[in-house]
């Protein structure tokens, strides 16, 4: 599971060495997929199918010269995993589509007022963020793939920190995850 907000989880766990890296942000074989699956299964018990779905997309961004590897900077490529309307980053139109944006994240997190985040609450936060991005960005573009990854991002934090039936992700844990990404991005 690589997220670009989907990346939030990936970066947080990568920074904590749950997934294997080969230096210089390079994810290299014997099998990137095996490392991702093992890392995310061990770290958050993520279903290997979810990791595979996003991991395959991540490999499409590769600039390493080997399409079986990628580096984390490759994931900034707009329109593959990274998309307009992120939960925690600005759109590419504004220049920096990879750094954590505290203002954007806080606008999303303002919907999370209970101890858990239900699917309806997460959906309201997601819709509000997409509407805000579309209003602010004259070049806003969310393709079908981008919309799919937008939904996957939300489903991932709900299922990892809650459950598949009704979400109910622990709000504190979701805030810690995004806060970890924020602190990591300052390094």
Secondary structure, DSSP 8 states (H G I E B T S, - for coil): ---SSHHHHHHHHHHTTSS---STTEE-SS-HHHHHHHHHHHHH---HHHHHHHHHHHHTT--SS-TT-EEGGGGG-BTTTB-TT-SSB--GGGS-SSSB-HHHHHHHHTT--SSEEEHHHHHHHHHHHHHHHHHH-TT----HHHHHHHHHHHHHHHHHHSBTTTEEEEHHHHHHHHHHHHHHHH-
